[in-house]
Amino acid sequence: MNAESFHQIEAARAEEFIERARNHVSPDYPAHEDDFVSEYYLEAVRILEKLAADNPQEHELRLADSLEYLGRTYGFARRFDEELCVLSRAAAIWDRTPESASFRISDHVRTYERIAFHYHSLLTLPEEALLYLMRALSLREARIPEAETNSERLDRTRALIPVLNDLAGIHRKSGRYEEAELLYLRSIALSQDCGLGNNAHTRKLGDALFGLALLYHDTDSYFDAEPVYKELIELLEGAAAEKPGLYERDLALALNNYGSLLITVGRYDEAEPFYQLALAIRERHMLESPRLAIEKNRVSTQLYRFGLLYEKTCRTDEAAEAWRRALDIWNGMSENDIDINILDLTNAKMAEMMGD
């Protein structure tokens, strides 16, 4: 058997393993519940690695595809280290792909975004994530002019928004506020131009507004932060009226943050209603949510902040009552479930008040 025939047979074997893996994936039988799926993809990768070593031009892109499929399977199974390893190998192949084949890379832009997720969220390496997000953004931008219909162009434009938000978030947390502001503003403009359309797009716009408001708040640009918070609250109030389970917690956080902004600039009377609305939402979720410890901490933290507000306005009895309510909620909770920092601050305030 000559080398060419052998390579054809091996390539066919790789395709057979890929087909077997795909046949095991269905809505009733997801990939992450079947070790055979990853084993089939892994066997295809092994075959294609050998073929690509002899003829990279013929087999490398198919190898990259198979690595991506394998990576997704590892991701479903929460085998994150293995997922990052194989996705990085796929990305390395696409990075060295000739320009004439670059259209293949754009079809796999989600891999760059997934690698960025690993570096940013799981490994806390934002600068590494930044490189992959910039690559993903560049590829997504390049695909927009290629769209054949207005609907396709709209979908591809919308796909830029979460990448812009992630990039802006990394710049903001790294103190590169000017870069972050421009990215958030671009994301907001695209969200508004494209229209919201569904829950995903509402959340994307909300994320951008949230990030921009925090940026202005963190840089003491309170005058700029206020209209952003108002727009965010209006957006979330409308969304929460239709789907409270999806948006009420975000609304409570936005109300709390805006109230905190108003306190920072000394507008105490205006802040209180926003704190009250946030507390009402969080108390309701504390009663209804199965994630009881999380909701209890949110309510207790809100009460601690209420106490600070009352203290600033010389309403010491109400401050003490808010802090007592917070401590009552924490009482009986496991120490591992309690936000110890807020608990310590609350105890310190109560001790200070009793000392007075």
C-alpha positions, 0 to 999 in steps of 0.5 A: 500500500502506497503512502497516498492510499494509507493517508486516504484510509486514515483520513476516512477513519478519522471522519468515521470517529467524528461521525460516531461522536456526532451520532451520540449527541442529541437533546435526549443524550447530551455529549457530556453524559457519554465518555464515548463522545470524547473518546471518539473525538480523541481518536480522530485527533490522534489520527489527524495529528499523524496525518498533519505531521506529514501533510499539514496543508491537507489535514491541519484545518480538519485537526483544528476542527476536531480539537474544537469538538473535543474541547467542547465535549470537555467543557460540557463535562467540566473538564476545564483544564483539558478543554483549555489545552485542546482549544489552545492547540486549535487556536494555534493552528488557526493563527498560522493558517494562510490568509487564503484560508482565513474564512475557516478561522472566522467560523471558529471565533467562539473558540477564542472567546471560550479561551478568553473565558478560561483565562479571565474567569477561571484562571484570573489572567485578564491580560491573556484573556485580552489577547484572545478577545481582541482576536475574536473581535477582529474576526467578528468585525471582518465577518459583518461586510460578508453578510448576505442579508440584513438579518445576517448582518444584524446577527453578526453585529449583535455578536460584537456586543458581548465581546466589547463588554468583556474587553471593556470589563478587563480594561476597567478592572485594570484601571485603563478607564479611557479604553473601557469607556470607549468600548462600553459606549460602542457596545451601548450604541450597537445595542440600541441601534440593533434593537433589543429583540429578546432577553439575551440582547436586553442583558447585553445592553444591561451589562454595558450600562452596568459596566459604564456606571461602575466605571464612572462611579469608580472614577468619581465621575458622579455626574456622568454615572447618574444618567447611566444608572437611570437608563439601566434602572429603566431598562431593568424595570421593564424587563423585570415586569415581564420576567421577574425571575431573570431580571429582579436581582439585577434590578435590585443591584442597580437600585442599590448602586444608584442609592449608594451614588446618591449617598456619596454626593450627600443626597440622602433623602433621594437615596432612601427610596432606592434602598427600600426598593432594593431591600423589598426585592431581596427580601422577597427572593429570600423567602422564595429562593432555594439559594437561601444563604445567598439571598440572606447575605444580600438582605443582610448587606442591604440592611447594613447599608440602610444602617449607614444611611440612617447613621448619616442622617442622625437616625440612630434608633433606625440604624440600630434596628437595621443592624439588629435585623441583619444580625438576626438573619445571620444568626443560625447560618453556617459560618461558611455561608456568611459574608464575614466582612459585612458581618464584622462591619455590622458587629463593629457598628453595633459595638460602637453604638453601644459604646456611645 
